[in-house]
Amino acid sequence: MIADRESFTDLTVHLKRASDALLRTAQHLASLCRSDADPHERAAGALDELIGMAIELAAMERILHALMDANQAEEAAVASSRP
């Protein structure tokens, strides 16, 4: 599979953001176990982070689909040019 530099960079950025959101979600969920934490505030924070992670994963999915489509088109062009 061929990935251009821009697509690879985009995937890397979205993967980093999703990873950061996952870490923040885990921190929010861990703080729910503390008795001094406001459960509504922490649950809302965890939900916000999960939504952010879902957005980043959806962006990565779109980029990967575009790369797959581009590679299929390239493979079809190479196959049709062969004798």
TIZAGU-144518 format. One line per 4 residues: their letters; for each residue x, y, z of N, C-alpha, C. Coordinates in steps of 0.02 Angstrom, whole numbers, plus 50000, padded with zeros to 5 digits. Layout:
a) X/Y/Z/X/Y/Z/X/Y/Z  ...
END
This chain:
miad) 50043/49941/50000/50000/50000/50000/50045/50062/50000  50029/50108/49958/50068/50170/49952/50032/50225/49989  50068/50259/50034/50039/50315/50071/50083/50376/50059  50053/50429/50036/50092/50490/50026/50108/50522/50094
resf) 50156/50567/50094/50179/50598/50156/50123/50634/50193  50081/50670/50157/50027/50708/50189/49977/50661/50223  49957/50608/50189/49909/50561/50218/49939/50526/50279  50003/50508/50274/50036/50476/50330/50039/50523/50390
tdlt) 50055/50586/50378/50058/50636/50431/49989/50646/50462  49937/50650/50420/49868/50658/50445/49849/50599/50490  49865/50538/50467/49849/50480/50508/49886/50482/50575  49948/50503/50573/49988/50507/50634/49958/50557/50683
vhlk) 49938/50615/50658/49908/50666/50701/49843/50641/50732  49800/50610/50692/49736/50586/50719/49748/50528/50768  49797/50486/50755/49812/50432/50802/49836/50460/50868  49878/50511/50866/49902/50543/50928/49844/50575/50966
rasd) 49800/50609/50931/49742/50640/50964/49696/50587/50995  49685/50532/50959/49643/50479/50986/49676/50448/51047  49741/50438/51044/49777/50411/51101/49773/50457/51162  49781/50522/51150/49775/50571/51205/49705/50570/51235
allr) 49654/50566/51192/49585/50564/51216/49573/50500/51257  49602/50445/51236/49595/50383/51273/49626/50389/51342  49685/50419/51345/49718/50429/51410/49676/50475/51455  49650/50529/51428/49610/50575/51469/49545/50542/51491
taqh) 49517/50500/51449/49456/50463/51468/49471/50417/51527  49527/50382/51523/49546/50337/51577/49556/50376/51642  49585/50436/51637/49594/50477/51697/49527/50498/51726  49480/50518/51683/49413/50537/51706/49378/50478/51740
lasl) 49383/50420/51708/49350/50361/51736/49382/50340/51802  49448/50346/51807/49482/50329/51869/49461/50377/51925  49451/50440/51907/49431/50488/51959/49360/50477/51983  49319/50442/51944/49251/50426/51966/49252/50382/52028
crsd) 49306/50345/52037/49310/50300/52094/49327/50337/52159  49351/50398/52152/49368/50436/52212/49303/50463/52244  49301/50463/52309/49241/50485/52343/49234/50561/52343  49289/50597/52334/49286/50671/52336/49271/50701/52268
adph) 49265/50661/52217/49252/50687/52149/49177/50693/52136  49159/50745/52099/49090/50753/52078/49077/50705/52020  49036/50653/52031/49027/50602/51979/48997/50628/51914  48953/50678/51920/48922/50705/51859/48973/50741/51816
eraa) 49016/50779/51848/49067/50816/51812/49117/50769/51780  49139/50719/51816/49188/50670/51790/49158/50627/51735  49095/50608/51743/49062/50568/51690/49054/50609/51627  49037/50672/51634/49031/50716/51575/49098/50725/51542
gald) 49151/50733/51581/49218/50739/51553/49239/50677/51515  49224/50619/51543/49241/50555/51510/49202/50549/51444  49139/50568/51445/49098/50565/51384/49126/50612/51331  49145/50672/51351/49175/50719/51303/49238/50689/51271
elig) 49280/50657/51311/49341/50628/51284/49326/50569/51238  49276/50529/51255/49257/50473/51212/49230/50498/51145  49192/50552/51146/49167/50582/51084/49226/50607/51042  49274/50641/51075/49333/50664/51039/49372/50607/51008
maie) 49378/50552/51044/49414/50494/51018/49376/50465/50958  49311/50462/50962/49271/50436/50906/49280/50480/50844  49283/50545/50852/49293/50591/50796/49361/50579/50764  49413/50571/50804/49480/50558/50776/49483/50491/50740
laam) 49451/50440/50768/49450/50375/50736/49411/50377/50670  49358/50415/50667/49320/50423/50605/49362/50458/50552  49401/50508/50573/49445/50543/50526/49498/50495/50498  49526/50454/50542/49575/50404/50519/49543/50355/50470
eril) 49482/50335/50483/49447/50289/50439/49438/50320/50370  49418/50383/50367/49410/50417/50302/49475/50420/50264  49530/50435/50298/49595/50439/50265/49615/50370/50239  49606/50319/50280/49623/50251/50258/49581/50228/50199
halm) 49517/50245/50198/49475/50228/50141/49499/50264/50078  49517/50327/50084/49542/50365/50027/49607/50334/50001  49651/50313/50046/49713/50281/50025/49699/50215/49990  49654/50176/50017/49636/50112/49986/49607/50123/49916
danq) 49563/50172/49909/49533/50187/49844/49587/50209/49794  49633/50251/49817/49687/50275/49773/49732/50217/49752  49746/50173/49798/49788/50115/49782/49753/50068/49734  49688/50058/49742/49651/50015/49697/49651/50045/49626
aeea) 49642/50110/49622/49643/50143/49557/49711/50136/49525  49763/50144/49564/49832/50137/49538/49845/50066/49515  49823/50016/49554/49832/49946/49535/49794/49930/49472  49733/49957/49465/49693/49945/49405/49727/49976/49344
avas) 49755/50035/49353/49790/50068/49296/49851/50029/49275  49888/50002/49324/49948/49962/49308/49927/49897/49274  49875/49866/49299/49851/49803/49269/49826/49812/49199  49792/49868/49185/49766/49879/49118/49820/49899/49068
srp) 49877/49923/49092/49931/49942/49047/49977/49884/49030  49969/49827/49065/50010/49768/49052/49984/49734/48989  50031/49706/48949/50010/49670/48888/49977/49605/48901
END
